[in-house]
């Protein structure tokens, strides 16, 4: 994985899973032993089964949020993106670090998110 073109399908798959909450869509993104940090220094979700279960415990409703993003850095096995997630009543800035295996699945995902001030 070394170009934005190759990063885009994974991000599109993530957004599809976010909107479908389909366990197969979620599972397809991650390796069996992947780790998912919902915050940089939190205890991660470990393994595909735990990732799917915890994702579904915290799921958004389909179409509830929009997500816009752009790449910050893309190397052979790491993608860093900056995004904005917008809900009807709140907005978040996001920074994602996605570590990939050669087949394009994620082996480690870390997200930073910051809520925009309500004004």
C-alpha positions in Angstrom: 0.0 0.0 0.0 1.8 3.1 -1.2 -0.6 5.5 -2.8 -3.8 7.3 -2.0 -5.5 5.3 -4.7 -4.8 2.1 -2.7 -5.8 3.8 0.7 -9.2 5.0 -0.7 -10.8 1.5 -1.0 -10.1 0.7 2.7 -11.5 4.1 3.8 -14.5 3.5 1.6 -15.0 0.1 3.1 -14.8 1.6 6.6 -17.4 4.2 5.8 -19.6 1.4 4.2 -19.2 -0.7 7.4 -20.0 2.4 9.5 -23.2 2.9 7.6 -24.2 -0.8 7.3 -23.2 -2.1 10.7 -22.9 -5.4 8.9 -20.5 -7.7 10.7 -19.1 -9.0 7.4 -18.3 -5.5 6.2 -16.6 -4.7 9.5 -14.7 -8.0 9.6 -13.4 -7.6 6.1 -11.4 -4.5 7.1 -9.2 -6.2 9.8 -6.8 -9.1 10.2 -7.7 -11.9 12.6 -5.2 -10.4 15.2 -5.8 -6.7 14.6 -5.9 -4.2 17.4 -8.2 -1.1 17.3 -7.4 1.8 19.6 -10.5 4.0 20.0 -8.3 6.6 21.7 -4.5 6.6 21.5 -3.7 5.5 25.0 -6.8 3.4 25.7 -6.9 -0.4 26.0 -7.4 -1.6 22.4 -10.0 -4.0 21.1 -8.0 -7.1 20.3 -8.8 -9.5 17.4 -11.4 -9.3 14.7 -14.2 -10.8 16.8 -13.7 -8.3 19.6 -13.5 -5.4 17.1 -16.8 -6.4 15.5 -18.6 -6.9 18.8 -17.4 -3.6 20.3 -18.1 -1.7 17.0 -21.7 -3.0 17.1 -22.0 -2.1 20.8 -21.1 1.5 19.9 -22.6 1.7 16.4 -24.1 4.8 14.8 -27.3 4.5 12.9 -26.9 4.3 9.1 -26.7 7.7 7.5 -26.4 9.4 10.9 -23.0 11.0 10.2 -21.0 12.2 7.2 -17.3 11.7 6.9 -14.9 13.7 4.8 -11.2 13.0 4.7 -7.8 13.6 3.1 -4.5 11.8 3.4 -1.7 13.3 5.5 0.9 10.6 4.8 0.8 7.3 3.0 3.7 4.8 3.0 3.9 1.1 2.0 2.2 -0.1 5.1 0.8 3.0 7.0 -1.8 5.5 6.1 -2.5 8.6 8.2 -5.6 10.6 7.4 -7.3 13.7 8.7 -11.1 13.7 8.7 -14.2 15.5 9.8 -17.2 13.6 11.1 -20.5 15.5 11.2 -23.6 14.5 13.1 -26.8 16.5 13.2 -25.8 17.9 16.6 -22.0 17.7 16.8 -18.8 17.7 14.7 -15.5 16.0 15.3 -12.1 16.4 13.8 -10.3 13.0 13.4 -6.8 11.7 12.9 -6.5 8.1 12.0 -3.3 6.0 11.8 -3.9 2.8 9.9 -1.3 0.0 9.7 -1.8 -2.5 6.9 -0.7 -5.9 5.9 0.2 -6.6 2.2 -3.3 -7.7 1.3 -4.8 -4.3 2.3 -6.4 -5.3 5.6 -5.7 -3.3 8.8 -3.5 -4.8 11.5 -3.6 -1.8 13.8 -6.0 1.2 13.9 -5.6 4.2 16.1 -8.0 7.1 16.1 -7.8 10.6 17.7 -11.0 12.6 17.8 -11.8 16.0 19.1 -15.2 17.5 19.4 -15.6 21.0 17.9 -16.9 23.6 20.4 -20.6 24.4 20.2 -20.9 28.0 19.3 
